[in-house]
């Protein structure tokens, strides 16, 4: 076929035996030449990811509690030594662990500390495959604002990786503008895989994880939901942003402009077809209306009402500058002629901040009424098919009304790719079920 990049997530790196299965998958296809790995994740429910232990280590060092740090680091040491023992090959992992421990104690910083799980996991995979290890700091670059410098990264990535016919690269981090290790947000190993795929211009980016792709709805809520054979980059972005967390929502950006497809594959069921994520859909639009449904709990809406709001120049801007001043971003901004609402993630509203925002908005725009709806869930129904199939929103709202669900907010993107509804948190599961039953139950 052509060059492939494979990324193995935390559950695919969780123990020596699983790492051996991943290595077998890689060796089965000679096109799988560049491999990106995550830190060892959970082996069973209740287990602790190595990255979580490393963040704990960092907190303990920062708090000056060295004996707690030593205890936590010992757990990481035992995990890696067990992996080495299971693989049954001398991997010199002890040296890497000693060095990491020393550097963390010397104040190497939080991101360096968090990155060591991937660093050591990549060393292990490189030794198992007998393939060179290439550190992500050699080519993944962030700018002064902490944002991935795509241009520099792809240029360097191409130059560095071209020197190796095969390589294993740690995911999740690169080099910040200050010359120190910098990590992506959690789950960012998916972005690293995408960067490598773009740098070497792969024909496919395989993302190996513990599920066989995307399902049309969360399997924890819908029993055995239908599987999605193919998604577009845009659909993936909408679904993953709204909580379908198979893949990091930013992982499409590096591959998108080059049109490199992503395939989600299951390390534990490698024979499954998985889900392809592509630039343009090859599915027949008549075969499906909705591609998937995803949702998130924990939002608050602030609604402002004022007569003649529509003709008051700068009204929205003044409201937005109140939240902007506090470094708060909004998810949605549905509006009527004399009303507007801001939907904000509750993460931003801890403590007394909501009260403060309401007071500042009152002062800034003198609304007739201002009120909030706390505990809102947002549910997105996503699919390119919706624009082509007349009556989709009517079906959706009829299904919700028949299920007795009160909708607090509606937002439809102008591309007709999604319809987002806001409902009370307690209606979250029923809302997903009602939409699923309407569009997917035969
Ligand atoms: N190990 C990191 C995390 O747990 C990154 C990743 O797995 O992609 O978030």
Boltz pocket constraint, residues with backbone or C-beta under 6 A from the ligand:
constraints:
  - pocket:
      binder: B
      contacts: [[A, 9], [A, 10], [A, 38], [A, 39], [A, 49], [A, 51], [A, 52], [A, 114], [A, 117], [A, 171], [A, 172], [A, 185], [A, 186], [A, 187], [A, 188], [A, 189], [A, 190]]
      max_distance: 6.0
